[in-house]
Amino acid sequence: MTVINISTHKAPLQIKSAPAWRTASWWESRLVAITGLALVLAWVVGQVGAPGWLNALLGMLAFVAGGFFGAKNALESLFVKRRIDIDMLMVMAALGAALIGQWPEGAVLLFLFSLSNVLQDYAIGRSRQAIQSLFKLYPEQATVQRGEQRLVVKISEIRLGDRVLIGPGERVPVDGVVLAGRSSVDESPITGESMPIDKTVGDKVFAGTLNEQGALDIEAIKLASEGTLARIIRMVEEAQESKARAQRWLDTFEQRYALFIILATLAFIVVPPILFGADFAANFYRAMVLMTVASPCALVISVPAAFISAIASAAREGVLLKGGAYIEDLARLKAIAFDKTGTLTLGQPRLTDVISLTMDENILLRLAATAESRSEHPLARAIVQEAEARGLSLYPLEKFDSQVGLGIVARVQGRDLTLGRVNHLAQAAPMPAELSQAYKRLEAEGKTIIGVLSDGQWVGLLALADQLRPEAILAVRELHQLGIQVAMLTGDNQRVAQSIAQQVGIDRVFAELLPQDKVMQVEALRAEYGTVAMIGDGVNDAPALASASVGIAMGAAGTDVAMETADVVLMGDRLERIAAAVRLARKAQRVVIQNIAFSLGAIVLLVIGAFVVDLPLPLGVLGHEGSTVVVVLNGIISLLLIPEIQRRRAKRCAC
């Protein structure tokens, strides 16, 4: 068998960045260094008595280097967006200082302002890198089997239906289904699941996950550019660009506030000298200080600094928040409505009770499983699976006939068996009192019951129920601890719904609902509680997800509809992450409030300092830009770095 190496290029979704020297961030950081160096040299030149032209040249260099990007951004905002922003205020203050002969202080202003921008870009870039690092999960190439040839190809060249061979320690290049092999796969980048998941034939695997041991052959079911990991990256990047309501308000506020500051500064320059005979130069200098310290840099960055960090932190836990607005809604959440099937339950029936009249229950189960072995009905599969779990081998099946909607007739071990709905079978043979009592008990528990007749006589009952998710009770308890009311919306009958609700601790139950009825109930809950979330599978619950304040898609790894419909996507089947997302959202809101309070307090103190103690311009700039860096770091540390440390610690403990 030949192995052909077609390519070793990077994956198609790998970030293809321009050379560093061509990026604005590269130039801005260099210009900041040039500005600082020019300031130091200008001071040295002044001390040694060098020619004045050299001092002037260094001052001009400091102004051009320090103010280049600020002036560029200010002019773009003014002439392209028709906006006056903070960059305009800083450039005007620096030019004003130069006009009255205080060019060193103007240059210091530009240096500190540019340095602050570089530090902000770096800090917020850490949040974005938390998502961009997902690109590194793509392998550079993959091995595929096509006919008799094994080809090493770029992952962009993997076609739908290709057989992809994945060895131990290799990353899965595309979404696929296991065709052969058995292994454990680390899915934490996609679902946030801390422990490896065992995979065997028929199981689904996702691009970017790590095959830890064993070899897997998978069939590609998605192209690299369309897989789960690609959609995660795209959606989180879009979420980071979307703006929360508070951020949109601050953007509007910045424009109006900046215009107010300019007008107030002009008034301060003109009025005191005219009315009170104040010294023009000293008064002009103070006006430049006021323009600088009153600028709302920290205030404007306070919201995005927190929300971008929260979005990145949640994504690492397998929770996609599609924008800052949904963080705000989650923080205010008062009630949440759960779908039942596939959300609170696994959507997979399991045999729970075997009631036998005349024989050992294992014999009854063995007969029933043999009779059901040819049926494709989910209840039939559950009966066969339980027999296999108990180690019971099936008898030879002599005859099989399915009656749609009623049940099956089969011949096993010389017995004519009939399995089906109890009401239907009771018409053929009255149910014995002992079975009747058991039937009423099982029915009250909300279980689905199958009757079994042998040669026309009742021999027993089989009861099945949807399996409750193991974490459902804990998830509801945590939501209650957060003060959130929990409801359940289901199309199932009232009896089954009440049974599940009692087990889980649901507050309110709405059963026997059609999709449009779920929408009406969600709207009713919104009218009662205000902010309401709906969590479902993202397909039949799509209308209700869309009508809720926050739509949450459950277990949506690989599900297109859930990805597109919901506002929040849980990539794994972990209900407890809902409460974790709410706690993160509330923490983000607290950080936003802290940032806003701190930035406003800093502005007030600096303005008072400018009037009371004649705060010099360099110190004003230092306080102004320092407060901006503080609010950015507060968001990064509180919402990204600390949770990341906690995650790593928890993962070590789990291992």
Secondary structure, 3 states (H helix, E strand, C coil): CCEEECCCCCCCCCCCCCCHHHCHHHHHHHHHHHHHHHHHHHHHHHHHCCCHHHHHHHHHHHHHHHHHHHHHHHHHHHHCCCCCCHHHHHHHHHHHHHHCCCHHHHHHHHHHHHHHHHHHHHHHHHHHHHHHHHHHHCCCEEEEEECCEEEEEEHHHCCCCCEEEECCCCECCCCEEEEEECEEEECHHHHCCCCCEEECCCCEECCCCEEEECCEEEEECCCHHHCHHHHHHHHHHHHHHCCCHHHHHHHHHHHHHHHHHHHHHHHHHHHHHHHHCCCHHHHHHHHHHHHHHCCCHHHHHHHHHHHHHHHHHHHHCCEEECCHHHHHHHHCCCEEEEEHHHHHEEEEEEEEEEEECCCCHHHHHHHHHHHHCCCCCHHHHHHHHHHHHCCCCCCCEEEEEEECCCEEEEEECCEEEEEEEHHHHHHHCCCCHHHHHHHHHHHHCCCEEEEEEECCEEEEEEEEEEEECCCHHHHHHHHHHCCCEEEEECCCCHHHHHHHHHHHCCCEEECCCCHHHHHHHHHHHHHHHCCEEEEECCCCCHHHHHHCCEEEECCCCCCHHHHHHCCEEECCCCCHHHHHHHHHHHHHHHHHHHHHHHHHHHHHHHHHHHHHCCCCHHHHHHHHHHHHHHHHHHHHHHHHHHHHHHHHHHHHHHC
